[in-house]
Amino acid sequence: MRVCVILTSHLRGGAEEYALDIARSAVRSGMDVHAALPESSEMASLAQDFRACGVRCYSSGLQETQTGLKRKIGHLVRSARALRFLISIKPDVALFVLPSPVRSVGPLLACAILAIPAAVSFQLVPFRIHHNRWTLRFYGWMRSRGQKWIAISENNRKLLSQSFQIQPAEISLIYNGALKTRKDHGDTARLRRELREELHLHPSALLLLTIGRLTPQKGYEDLLKIGPEVLREFPDARLLWAGDGELMDYFRQKIRERNLCEKIMLLGFRSDIPKLIAAADLFVFPTRFEGGSSIALLEAMTLGLPIVASNASGIPEVVENGIHGLLYGVGDCRELLTSIRWALHHTEEMKSMAENGRVRARKFSAERMESETLGLLSSLARKRGKRER
């Protein structure tokens, strides 16, 4: 079976790591996997990782950057590019991994025109979107051409259902899992020592880790507001922010203005996420919204790191407050500060919650995610084969 994975974001984040994990699993299952990626510096590293696991990669030019009239014209241009690409590849089925439910119309239209079945994974649905009746009919027609939508949380599925006025049962629910592409690096004590040496920190430094792209969505501004109070009360603490993004220069400047460069450390993009998690003392996740529960959060749970997170989007579907970690109200900086303080003063209780979280994370495994996703792709390809016969 030939599978084509289509990505349209020019940035590398959790959705792109998800696509890599599914592609790697498909190759192991004996599928012939091709991937269409936009051209960007971040996508270059992702393409290298795709090729390393046996996936054929192509620069697609399918990323969506325009707005207004240019965006509408761009849909037609990208549809034409996608048509040429799909005709040349001749996939049995496609997997779209989308950053937004209103992006990537061109490639979706190309698949519908060619009647190529497609699983469409919506990794981020921040709120309900209101469409006019013509848009709703257009998306309905594309779904009728063999496109099956995937939500990654009940919250995600509810918002998709409301936005496109379809029944929730018409949308498959496949929760994300902690990624297998990121391997456990081994001995925790050694990793804790090595990371502190790498960052020139004292061996007893208390590391509060945040993972995510530096964008308004991730709530880093809230962490910057309460960070100085945390650092005054816990002088051995350091805030580690792992991730790159559009606000990197902004936060670098703000941290410098507050003379906190040695206390709040911007690590940029890291490929050794499990190493960071194993070496940290607390995972802090101040996100404003997510598609589901966040892959980084699931990885922290899987590796037994205590968690303080916002109750955004689908996170409460995975983390029960006071059982698997501490949840606070989205955007409530005082509650975030209170939760971090409590966590650092009650380390034994947090370790107990972390162990509960480790057990809970087994229900959101990479194996389950891969099996269900590949099963859906195979089912779509079989249905197409029956229609053609």
Secondary structure, DSSP 8 states (H G I E B T S, - for coil): -EEEEEE--SS-SHHHHHHHHHHHHHHHTT-EEEEEE--SHHHHHHHHHHHHTT-EEEE--------HHHHHHHHHHHHHHHHHHHHHH--SEEEEEESSTTS-HHHHHHHHHHT--EEEEE----S-----HHHHHHHHHHHHTTEEEEESSHHHHHHHHHHHT--GGGSEE------TTS---S-HHHHHHHHHHHTT--TT-EEEEEES-SSGGGTHHHHHHHHHHHHHH-TTEEEEEEB--TTHHHHHHHHHHTT-TTTEEEEES-S-HHHHHHH-SEEEE--S--SSS-HHHHHHHHTT--EEEE--TTGGGT--BTTTBEEE-TT-HHHHHHHHHHHHH-HHHHHHHHHHHHHHHGGG-HHHHHHHHHHHHHHHHHHHHHHH-
